[in-house]
């Protein structure tokens, strides 16, 4: 069974649950948030909210792909990440530089998580 969460204009949904796995679309910062650290914190709040809608949480994240518009923002992103991540249950993570759809965005994060139990 496949469950889709927050379908946007028929183009995409923010999360898909298949079996015991949750796939999140790339999460981006709220409009008006500036700076890599603040934008990362905004994205991480979005991830928390989407995982909750799917029935899981950050302790169950299996992997994360962090895309930075400028790799030099990695230290700022890591400050927000380190304040948020569950130190007992960190996911596998990769960080890359890539051009993002909105030039105001500094970060986009994609995660895959498991459902508890």
ZILIN-V270537 format. One record per residue. OMEGA is omega as a letter, one per 30 degrees, with the letter a starting at -180 (none if undefined). Layout:
OMEGA
OMEGA
This chain:
l
l
a
a
l
l
a
l
l
a
a
l
a
l
l
l
l
a
a
a
l
l
l
l
l
l
a
a
l
l
l
l
a
l
a
a
l
l
l
l
l
l
a
l
l
l
l
a
a
l
l
l
a
l
l
l
a
l
a
l
l
a
l
l
l
l
l
l
l
a
l
l
a
l
l
l
a
l
l
l
a
l
a
a
l
a
l
a
a
l
l
a
l
l
l
l
l
l
a
a
a
a
l
a
l
a
l
a
l
l
l
a
l
l
l
l
none
